[in-house]
Amino acid sequence: MSIDPATFARLREIADELSQLPMKPRVEIGPEGLVMMMSSSTPHGFTAMNLARQVMAQTPEMYGLTDTNVQDARLGRVRVPDLMVLREDLIAEQPQEGVNPQDLELVAEIVSRTNPENDYRDKIADYSAMGIPLYLIVDPDRGTVQVHSEPNGTDYAKTRTYDYGEPVPVGRWLIATDRFPRYR
């Protein structure tokens, strides 16, 4: 379901205002409206950076961004993936308000304990609708990694699940998961 352009513009203004608060929440625009998130836990942040380092080591022409918006005004969505991957030469062309989803090769989310359905349900639908080819869900509670590929508009046609410790093929990358911390 899309949000009409006028509502999206207003939600975008509110999101921008909220992101200036002293507590610096991450603000997304999802199918239900605004979604606010607090800063990440240590396992969450370590996993995101570990993923970014692996991707960039294997493909030096690619760059991993964290805490950055991906915006699709056509859908009325703004998401803040834990990691997004695009060619480094495309970064300068990105709009100030958020990366164009068509330039992304991969997004990754590290599941939070407080709102897992956002990563498993809402973001699967949104990232697929945005046409992002690969969506990786890392779950420190379950100790699993899901690779979603072949977006079809509201879902991904293929999903593979791996356990922590297994090497995970994600497109052209092979991700080592043996150092991913679990939640305690």
C-alpha positions, 0 to 999 in steps of 0.5 A, a space after each residue: 500500500 502506498 502513501 499519497 504524496 501529500 501525506 508522505 511530504 508531511 510525514 517526511 517533515 515530521 521525521 526530519 524534525 524528530 531526528 533532530 531531537 537530543 536522543 537522535 532516534 532513527 525515524 522511518 516511514 513505513 506502511 503504518 506511518 512513522 516508526 521511531 527506533 533508538 540506538 542499537 545494542 552492542 551485538 547489533 552494532 558489531 554485526 552491522 560493522 562486521 558485515 560492512 567490513 566483509 562486503 568491502 573487503 571482498 568487493 573494494 568497488 562497493 561501499 557499505 553505509 549505515 544509519 542512512 536513509 533509503 527513500 522511495 517517494 513513489 511508495 511513500 517509504 523511508 527506511 534506515 537499513 542497518 547496512 546498505 551496499 552500493 557502488 562507491 562511484 554512485 554515492 556522490 549522485 545520491 539525493 540528500 534525503 536518502 539513497 535511491 533504492 535502484 542503486 542498492 545491491 544489498 540491504 541488511 537488517 539485524 533483528 532487534 528484540 523490541 520489534 522483530 516483525 518490522 524486519 521479518 514482515 514490513 521490511 520484506 514487503 518494502 524492500 521487495 517493492 523498492 526492487 532491492 535485489 538482496 535482503 539479508 536478515 541477521 537474527 542474534 536471538 535465533 542465531 540465524 541468517 536469512 537471505 531473500 532474493 528475487 524481489 517480486 513486488 511484495 515479497 522475495 521469491 527465494 529465501 534461504 536460512 542459515 545458522 550462525 557459524 555457517 558461511 552464507 552466500 549472498 549474491 557475489 559475497 560469502 559472509 562468515 557468520 562465526 563471529 556474529 554475537 548472540 543476544 544474551 
